């Protein structure tokens, strides 16, 4: 039973509600959850906000394709991706990825795969807002390396 949820929104999300939506389904043996939060990685710990931009149709299409690619690799009962956009303060939730499967290894691997691609290939643009000004965030080499392991 496919129950994929893909949402890009400015509003916060309720992790417990999203989990409960899947919890009562008897075929699901495992639900793996990743919740990403805005963190201050600047050298002076002075991040005021992170601003995320996207092109709605492009982003939603890319996320659908990402879920389809995960489904082609693993047996998944349900996938949820909720990604926030707009201005977010440190410690706010930014992304939720739930993967549900009959088996935990499948759910773990698919979740990690989805996050690795969300960090590197999904069309979101991030700008850090600090007391020193604003700057677009470049992709990190470590994120690219994490994604590259899925391409072998």
LUMLOKE-504489 format. One record per atom (N, C-alpha, C): x, y negated, z negated. Coordinates in steps of 0.02 Angstrom, whole numbers, padded with zeros to 5 digits, always signed. Layout:
N
XYZ ...
END
This chain:
152
+00042+00059+00000 +00000+00000+00000 +00044-00062+00000 +00044-00099+00054 +00085-00160+00059 +00048-00218+00029 +00081-00252-00017 +00053-00310-00049 +00104-00366-00053 +00132-00384+00001 +00184-00434-00001 +00155-00504-00014 +00190-00541-00056 +00173-00610-00070 +00235-00652-00054 +00226-00700-00011 +00280-00746+00005 +00251-00816+00000 +00280-00855-00046 +00256-00923-00056 +00316-00970-00064 +00310-01028-00032 +00357-01083-00042 +00315-01139-00070 +00334-01164-00129 +00290-01211-00163 +00331-01257-00208 +00302-01314-00225 +00335-01359-00272 +00316-01341-00344 +00258-01312-00355 +00235-01295-00423 +00276-01238-00452 +00280-01236-00518 +00313-01181-00552 +00271-01117-00542 +00300-01060-00559 +00264-00996-00553 +00263-00962-00622 +00215-00918-00629 +00205-00881-00692 +00232-00810-00681 +00289-00796-00710 +00322-00731-00701 +00277-00674-00725 +00247-00681-00784 +00204-00629-00812 +00145-00615-00766 +00115-00667-00739 +00058-00657-00694 +00079-00618-00631 +00136-00636-00603 +00159-00602-00542 +00176-00528-00556 +00205-00515-00614 +00220-00445-00633 +00154-00407-00644 +00107-00435-00680 +00044-00401-00694 +00006-00383-00630 +00014-00423-00579 -00019-00408-00515 +00002-00340-00488 +00063-00319-00505 +00089-00255-00480 +00086-00199-00532 +00083-00216-00595 +00093-00168-00649 +00041-00112-00652 -00019-00123-00632 -00070-00071-00638 -00075-00022-00581 -00029-00026-00534 -00033+00019-00476 +00006+00084-00490 -00029+00140-00491 +00002+00203-00514 +00058+00229-00470 +00062+00210-00406 +00114+00235-00363 +00181+00200-00375 +00178+00143-00409 +00239+00104-00421 +00274+00132-00483 +00336+00155-00473 +00376+00182-00527 +00425+00132-00555 +00440+00079-00517 +00489+00030-00540 +00472-00038-00510 +00480-00089-00551 +00476-00158-00527 +00539-00192-00551 +00578-00218-00505 +00638-00255-00522 +00623-00328-00510 +00643-00369-00558 +00628-00440-00555 +00692-00481-00560 +00697-00531-00517 +00750-00580-00522 +00717-00648-00526 +00736-00686-00577 +00714-00754-00585 +00775-00799-00583 +00780-00841-00532 +00835-00888-00527 +00814-00954-00558 +00862-00986-00591 +00850-01050-00624 +00901-01101-00600 +00883-01163-00603 +00929-01217-00586 +00980-01222-00642 +01044-01218-00624 +01096-01223-00675 +01144-01278-00655 +01175-01306-00704 +01222-01360-00693 +01292-01332-00686 +01317-01329-00625 +01384-01303-00612 +01434-01358-00600 +01412-01420-00605 +01458-01475-00592 +01512-01477-00647 +01569-01503-00630 +01626-01505-00675 +01611-01542-00740 +01571-01594-00736 +01556-01635-00795 +01489-01619-00827 +01456-01567-00806 +01390-01548-00832 +01342-01608-00832 +01337-01640-00774 +01297-01700-00770 +01243-01697-00715 +01220-01636-00700 +01168-01629-00649 +01102-01655-00677 +01073-01703-00642 +01007-01729-00661 +00952-01688-00628 +00964-01667-00566 +00913-01630-00530 +00943-01598-00468 +00907-01548-00443 +00923-01516-00379 +00862-01528-00335 +00873-01553-00275 +00818-01565-00229 +00824-01516-00172 +00770-01477-00161 +00769-01428-00106 +00721-01450-00052 +00746-01446+00009 +00704-01462+00067 +00699-01401+00111 +00646-01400+00153 +00636-01345+00200 +00589-01369+00255 +00585-01330+00308 +00535-01339+00360 +00485-01283+00351 +00424-01298+00330 +00377-01245+00308 +00370-01186+00356 +00353-01198+00419 +00341-01142+00464 +00405-01100+00475 +00461-01134+00482 +00525-01099+00492 +00543-01058+00430 +00536-01086+00372 +00556-01052+00311 +00511-00992+00299 +00446-01000+00304 +00401-00944+00292 +00413-00887+00342 +00425-00904+00404 +00440-00853+00455 +00505-00817+00438 +00556-00853+00416 +00619-00822+00398 +00611-00776+00337 +00571-00796+00289 +00560-00753+00230 +00520-00690+00249 +00472-00697+00294 +00435-00638+00318 +00483-00589+00353 +00528-00615+00394 +00576-00572+00429 +00623-00539+00379 +00642-00574+00328 +00685-00546+00276 +00650-00488+00241 +00587-00496+00224 +00549-00442+00191 +00542-00383+00239 +00529-00396+00303 +00524-00342+00352 +00590-00303+00357 +00646-00339+00355 +00711-00305+00357 +00722-00262+00296 +00701-00286+00238 +00707-00246+00176 +00663-00184+00181 +00603-00192+00206 +00557-00135+00213 +00585-00084+00263 +00622-00106+00313 +00652-00059+00361 +00707-00018+00328 +00738-00043+00275 +00793-00008+00241 +00770+00035+00182 +00716+00013+00148 +00695+00046+00087 +00620+00057+00086 +00599+00108+00049 +00527+00121+00038 +00504+00075-00018 +00467+00024+00000 +00444-00025-00049 +00368-00026-00050 +00339-00029-00109 +00267-00034-00116 +00244-00107-00112 +00285-00152-00137 +00267-00223-00137 +00329-00266-00145 +00326-00325-00115 +00379-00374-00122 +00346-00441-00136 +00375-00477-00183 +00353-00546-00197 +00414-00591-00193 +00408-00643-00154 +00459-00696-00152 +00422-00762-00162 +00439-00797-00215 +00413-00864-00226 +00474-00909-00234 +00479-00959-00191 +00536-01004-00192 +00509-01075-00198 +00536-01111-00245 +00513-01180-00256 +00554-01229-00213 +00522-01285-00198 +00554-01340-00162 +00538-01405-00198 +00571-01457-00178 +00561-01522-00210 +00615-01534-00262 +00600-01578-00308 +00648-01598-00360 +00640-01553-00421 +00695-01520-00441 +00695-01475-00498 +00751-01494-00546 +00735-01493-00610 +00783-01510-00662 +00822-01448-00685 +00880-01457-00714 +00916-01399-00742 +00872-01359-00789 +00879-01294-00785 +00842-01244-00824 +00772-01228-00796 +00749-01264-00745 +00685-01247-00715 +00693-01185-00671 +00639-01147-00665 +00638-01089-00620 +00638-01114-00548 +00677-01078-00507 +00681-01098-00437 +00658-01042-00389 +00671-00979-00408 +00652-00924-00363 +00633-00862-00404 +00584-00826-00378 +00564-00762-00406 +00564-00711-00350 +00597-00655-00362 +00595-00598-00316 +00576-00536-00356 +00520-00505-00337 +00498-00442-00366 +00500-00390-00311 +00528-00333-00326 +00526-00276-00280 +00497-00217-00318 +00448-00185-00288 +00414-00129-00319 +00421-00068-00274 +00437-00012-00306 +00450+00049-00269 +00435+00109-00314 +00429+00168-00284 +00422+00228-00326 +00484+00243-00368 +00543+00217-00346 +00606+00235-00379 +00647+00172-00396 +00681+00173-00453 +00718+00114-00476 +00776+00095-00431 +00814+00144-00405 +00871+00126-00363 +00849+00087-00302 +00795+00108-00273 +00768+00073-00214 +00748+00002-00233 +00713-00006-00288 +00691-00072-00309 +00751-00118-00325 +00802-00090-00359 +00862-00130-00374 +00898-00152-00310 +00911-00105-00266 +00948-00121-00205 +00910-00171-00161 +00846-00161-00153 +00807-00207-00111 +00806-00277-00142 +00801-00281-00207 +00800-00346-00240 +00866-00383-00229 +00920-00347-00238 +00986-00379-00228 +00996-00400-00155 +00975-00358-00109 +00978-00374-00038 +00940-00439-00023 +00878-00442-00048 +00837-00502-00035 +00870-00564-00064 +00896-00560-00125 +00928-00619-00155 +00991-00638-00117 +01031-00590-00097 +01092-00606-00059 +01075-00643+00005 +01022-00623+00039 +01002-00658+00100 +00967-00724+00086 +00929-00728+00032 +00898-00792+00014 +00951-00845+00001 +01006-00825-00032 +01059-00873-00049 +01097-00897+00012 +01098-00858+00066 +01142-00874+00122 +01107-00886+00188 +01050-00856+00199 +01020-00858+00266 +00951-00891+00268 +00919-00901+00211 +00853-00932+00212 +00861-01008+00224 +00818-01036+00264 +00824-01108+00281 +00799-01155+00226 +00841-01161+00175 +00830-01211+00122 +00892-01255+00120 +00882-01319+00108 +00938-01365+00102 +00936-01394+00032 +00993-01391-00003 +00996-01412-00073 +01040-01473-00081 +01015-01520-00120 +01053-01581-00135 +01057-01587-00211 +01118-01596-00237 +01128-01609-00308 +01122-01683-00321 +01087-01700-00374 +01080-01769-00395 +01113-01775-00463 +01167-01814-00466 +01205-01823-00528 +01209-01898-00544 +01241-01913-00600 +01249-01984-00618 +01297-02019-00569 +01334-01980-00531 +01381-02008-00482 +01351-02018-00413 +01291-01992-00402 +01259-01998-00337 +01229-01932-00315 +01221-01925-00249 +01190-01865-00220 +01238-01833-00171 +01236-01767-00166 +01278-01730-00118 +01243-01665-00099 +01246-01649-00035 +01219-01586-00011 +01264-01529-00035 +01234-01474-00052 +01270-01416-00078 +01290-01371-00020 +01353-01355-00016 +01379-01309+00035 +01372-01237+00011 +01368-01191+00058 +01366-01120+00041 +01432-01099+00008 +01428-01054-00039 +01488-01030-00073 +01514-00967-00038 +01579-00960-00037 +01610-00901-00007 +01588-00837-00042 +01579-00840-00108 +01558-00780-00145 +01489-00757-00124 +01444-00804-00109 +01377-00786-00085 +01381-00754-00016 +01423-00781+00027 +01432-00752+00094 +01462-00681+00089 +01508-00671+00044 +01538-00604+00034 +01487-00555+00009 +01442-00577-00036 +01390-00532-00061 +01344-00511-00004 +01326-00557+00039 +01283-00540+00095 +01318-00494+00145 +01383-00505+00155 +01419-00466+00206 +01419-00392+00191 +01414-00372+00128 +01415-00300+00113 +01355-00264+00141 +01300-00299+00155 +01240-00268+00183 +01246-00259+00259 +01295-00291+00288 +01302-00290+00361 +01349-00236+00386 +01374-00195+00341 +01419-00141+00362 +01382-00076+00372 
END
